[in-house]
Amino acid sequence: MVVTPRSTSEVSEIMKICSRRQIPVTAYSGGTSFSGALTATRQGICIDFKHMHKILAIHEEDLDVVVQPAVGWQDLNALLEPRTNAYRYGTMKDWVTSMTAVLADGTIVKTGHRPRKSSAGYDLSSLLIGSEGTIALVTEAVLKITALARNQHVGVAAFPTTRTAVSAAISLITSDVPVDALELLDTHSLGAINHSGLSSRCWEEVPTLFLRFSGSTQAVDEQIRMAHAAAMANRCAKFQTSGDKEEIEVIWGARKSVAPALIGLKKDPSDLFLHADAAVPISALADMIDWTNRNYHASIICPKAKEVRAMGIIRDIQRRAIQLGGSITGEHGVGLDLRDMLVEEVGENGVNMMRAVNDSMPLIFGSRY
């Protein structure tokens, strides 16, 4: 059964009924989970937040907005753009100030108000974000916004090897060059983009850094100068930048097309698309070789018959990240897929502490640590 509430109070009433009848609940909104967080392992009902898509308040002077869970970042940016404020790049958790959430027994909880900083009690917002829906369902969130990027430019830098590209990226990061984005596509990723036809440009299939810059004319010029110097010091074969809007769309559009391009490499509809998004410290990037924004995104496309072998490779990547002082997941979360790997990162005591927190809450959800 799928239910579609429109407000926090309706979610609360649904949860009260499910609590009394001990019905498991799985929540659904953006559908972006790669790690099995949406898997209904115990059946029950699904709460689909598709009707909770309102932007409830915009506080321009305070640089924050209040949104319901089904508001997408692109829609939010489109609304905010005329007001010169926008939700900036980065991991969602870094932009959440506070939340309204509903516990499994229907209790409504507010984790705080709207100040940019607070030392009042436990950081419940981070707790709920990290719990991935196993403790409560988020029905509203206060998000920070920032000045809309001005004078946007993009750049691409091609390198002879992945290691030289990584070295250039490390140089940029440790030099504190304030680029908006810095990502690396390897030869296989660019080959997939060319094969897919999703980009209007045919890309040279070599390790390539994609960069974004913004700010005043002087600031952008300085960012580009420093990025160019770092690239050339690491054997960059070709360095190109542009502030033309159409060219920006072409270059960054290629970066955005990586996932569908890789999925398009399937030889059969039943083939699997597996991935890892392990994260490592900056100093370990070269050892991980291939990375994206301090994360190591690895994808494997294989027949169903080779799933066990492919998952073994994914687990080896994640264990390598832990050995280098990193994490099994930098962005996508634990979900069902990585639940058993969590103990390898935080240890039995760490997992037991999470379980203790989880067990202290009303528990009827379809998953737990």
Long-range contacts (C-beta under 8 A, 24 or more apart in sequence): 1-45, 1-46, 2-45, 2-46, 2-47, 2-48, 3-45, 3-46, 3-47, 3-48, 4-47, 4-48, 4-49, 4-50, 4-51, 5-47, 5-49, 5-51, 5-52, 6-51, 6-52, 7-52, 7-139, 8-100, 8-102, 8-108, 8-139, 8-140, 9-108, 11-47, 11-102, 11-137, 11-139, 12-102, 12-106, 12-107, 12-108, 13-106, 14-45, 14-47, 14-106, 15-102, 15-103, 15-104, 15-105, 15-106, 15-137, 16-105, 16-106, 18-44, 18-45, 18-104, 18-364, 19-104, 19-105, 19-106, 19-362, 19-364, 22-364, 23-364, 24-364, 24-365, 24-366, 25-104, 25-137, 25-364, 25-365, 25-366, 26-133, 26-365, 26-366, 26-367, 27-133, 27-137, 29-69, 29-70, 30-70, 30-72, 33-332, 33-333, 33-335, 34-275, 34-277, 34-332, 34-335, 34-337, 35-329, 35-332, 35-333, 35-334, 35-335, 35-336, 35-337, 35-338, 36-335, 36-336, 36-337, 37-132, 37-133, 37-333, 37-334, 37-335, 37-336, 37-367, 38-335, 39-335, 39-336, 39-366, 39-367, 40-366, 41-336, 41-366, 41-367, 42-366, 43-366, 44-364, 44-366, 47-137, 49-139, 52-139, 55-79, 56-140, 58-83, 59-114, 60-85, 62-114, 63-144, 63-145, 63-146, 64-97, 64-114, 64-142, 64-143, 64-144, 64-145, 65-142, 65-143, 65-145, 66-140, 66-141, 66-142, 66-143, 67-140, 67-141, 67-143, 68-139, 68-140, 69-138, 69-139, 69-140, 69-141, 76-143, 80-145, 80-148, 81-148, 84-147, 84-148, 85-145, 85-146, 85-147, 85-148, 86-145, 86-146, 86-147, 86-148, 86-149, 87-143, 87-145, 87-146, 88-145, 88-146, 88-149, 89-180, 89-181, 91-331, 92-129, 93-126, 93-129, 93-130, 95-143, 95-144, 96-125, 96-129, 96-141, 96-142, 96-143, 96-144, 97-125, 97-142, 97-143, 97-144, 98-125, 98-141, 98-142, 99-124, 99-125, 99-128, 99-138, 99-140, 99-141, 99-142, 100-138, 100-139, 100-140, 100-141, 101-128, 101-136, 101-137, 101-138, 101-139, 102-136, 102-137, 102-139, 103-135, 103-136, 103-361, 103-362, 104-136, 104-361, 104-362, 104-363, 104-364, 104-365, 105-362, 107-362, 109-136, 112-142, 113-142, 114-142, 116-144, 127-357, 131-357, 131-358, 132-333, 132-334, 132-335, 133-365, 133-367, 134-358, 134-365, 134-367, 134-368, 134-369, 135-357, 135-358, 135-361, 136-361, 149-180, 149-214, 149-215, 150-214, 150-215, 150-216, 151-214, 151-215, 151-216, 151-217, 151-220, 151-243, 152-180, 152-212, 152-213, 152-214, 152-243, 152-248, 153-212, 153-213, 153-214, 153-220, 153-224, 153-241, 153-242, 153-243, 153-248, 154-210, 154-211, 154-212, 154-213, 154-241, 154-242, 154-247, 154-248, 154-251, 154-252, 155-209, 155-210, 155-211, 155-212, 155-213, 155-224, 155-227, 155-239, 155-240, 155-241, 155-242, 156-208, 156-209, 156-210, 156-211, 156-238, 156-239, 156-240, 156-251, 157-208, 157-209, 157-211, 157-227, 157-231, 157-236, 157-238, 157-239, 157-240, 158-204, 158-206, 158-207, 158-208, 158-236, 158-237, 158-238, 158-239, 159-206, 159-207, 159-208, 159-209, 159-231, 159-234, 159-235, 159-236, 159-237, 160-206, 160-207, 160-235, 160-237, 161-207, 162-186, 162-187, 162-207, 162-289, 162-290, 163-286, 163-289, 164-207, 164-234, 164-235, 164-236, 165-207, 165-208, 165-209, 165-234, 166-285, 166-286, 166-289, 166-290, 166-291, 167-234, 167-286, 168-209, 168-230, 168-231, 168-233, 168-234, 168-236, 169-209, 169-285, 169-291, 170-282, 170-283, 170-285, 170-286, 171-230, 171-233, 171-234, 172-226, 172-227, 172-230, 173-282, 173-294, 174-282, 175-226, 175-230, 177-223, 177-226, 177-227, 177-230, 178-215, 178-219, 178-223, 179-211, 179-212, 179-213, 179-223, 179-227, 180-212, 180-213, 180-214, 181-210, 181-211, 181-212, 181-293, 182-209, 182-210, 182-211, 182-212, 182-293, 183-209, 183-210, 183-255, 183-292, 183-293, 184-208, 184-209, 184-210, 184-290, 184-291, 184-292, 185-210, 185-255, 185-258, 186-290, 189-258, 189-261, 189-262, 192-258, 192-261, 192-262, 192-264, 192-265, 193-254, 193-257, 193-258, 193-261, 195-261, 195-264, 195-265, 196-257, 196-260, 196-261, 196-264, 198-253, 198-254, 198-257, 198-260, 198-261, 198-264, 199-250, 199-253, 199-254, 199-257, 200-250, 201-250, 201-251, 201-254, 203-254, 204-238, 206-237, 210-251, 210-252, 210-254, 210-255, 211-241, 212-252, 213-241, 262-299, 262-301, 263-301, 265-301, 266-301, 267-303, 268-303, 270-303, 270-304, 271-301, 271-302, 271-303, 271-304, 272-300, 272-301, 272-302, 272-303, 272-304, 272-307, 272-310, 273-299, 273-300, 273-301, 274-299, 274-300, 274-301, 274-302, 274-307, 274-310, 274-311, 274-314, 275-299, 275-300, 275-314, 276-314, 276-317, 276-318, 276-328, 277-329, 277-330, 277-331, 277-332, 278-317, 278-318, 278-320, 278-321, 278-326, 278-327, 278-328, 278-329, 278-330, 279-321, 279-326, 279-327, 279-329, 279-330, 279-331, 280-321, 280-324, 280-325, 280-326, 280-327, 281-324, 281-325, 281-326, 284-324, 284-325, 284-326, 287-324, 288-320, 288-321, 288-324, 288-326, 294-330, 295-330, 295-331, 296-321, 296-326, 296-330, 315-341, 318-344, 319-344, 334-369, 335-367, 336-367, 339-367, 339-369, 342-369
